[in-house]
Amino acid sequence: MNAFSEDLHYLTPFEWVITGVSSTFDSRLEDRRFKFRVCQLQFGYMFGRSETTAYLNDYDARLDYTVPEGKVLTGWKSVHDNYREDRRHKMVVSDLIQFI
């Protein structure tokens, strides 16, 4: 979803959620490219309000995030800093609503 050393701004298609993440690391460029697995919500569910988190990590720090109960992961934002050769991440989460 991103090129090495470039920012990442990914939002799922409507009524799809991120269910898996993988990345490829290039030691020469000291950066990662991300790939997401997405799945469509079952009939009877839809999104509600969406929000973007604050940055979840600092440069040269671990990223550790759990989606809050009642929400689904619908986007991922990441900025790359060439000087630090590292990334900071934000997540987009949406309320999960059952309508039947």
N, C-alpha and C positions, 0 to 999 in steps of 0.2 A: 504494500500500500504506500510505501515511501521509498525514495532513493536514499542512498547513503548520504549523510551530512545535510539532509533536508528535513524540514519540519513535517510532521504528520498530522493531518486533520481528516479523520474518518468518521462518518456517520452512516449507520446502517440504513438500508432502504426501509420504507414505512412498514411497520409491523414485523420487522426482523430484529433479532438480538444477537449480540456477540456471545458465542458459547465456547470459543477456544482461541488461543493466541500462540503463535510460534514466531521465532525470529532467527535471523541468520546474522552472525557476527563476522565482521571483517577486521582482523587484527591490524592490518596495515592502515586502514582508515579509522580504526577505533570507533566503529559505529555499528548499529543494527538496522536491518530492514525487517519490517513487521508484516505478518500475514495473519488474517483473522478468519475463523470459521464462524459462519452465521447460520441461524436457523429461523424459519418463520414461526410466529406464534400460532398455537393451536386455535381453532375456531372457538369463540367464546371469550377470548382474551384480547385486550388492546392496551395501547400506551395511554398514560395520562400525562401529567406535567413532567417536563424534562428539566434537568439542571446540570450544570457543569461544575465539577468539584474545583476547589483551589488546587494549586500544585501539590502533588502527593509525595514528592521527594525533592531533595536538593541535589545539586550536581555532586557527583562522586558519593552518592548515598543510595541505599537500597530502596527499591520500590516494592511495597507490600500493601495490597488493597483488597478488601472484601466488599462485594456489592451488598448494600444494606438490604435487610429483609423487606420484601414487598416491592422491590425495585429490580430492574433489569439493566444490563449494560448495553447502551445503544450508540456509544461513540468513544473514540480515543483520540486525544490530542497530545502531541509531543513536540517540544522545541529542542533543537540541537544547537549547541554552542561549540563552534570550531576551536576556540581558544582552550576551552576546558575539555574538549572531545568527550562530551557527555550529554545526556538528555534529562529533561524534566517532563513529567507527565501529568495530565489531567484526564478525568473520565467524564463521560456524559452518561447519566443514569436517568431512567424514566420510571414513573409509577406504573406498576402492572395492575390492570383492572380486569376483573372477571365480570362480564356483562350478562351471562345467562346462568 
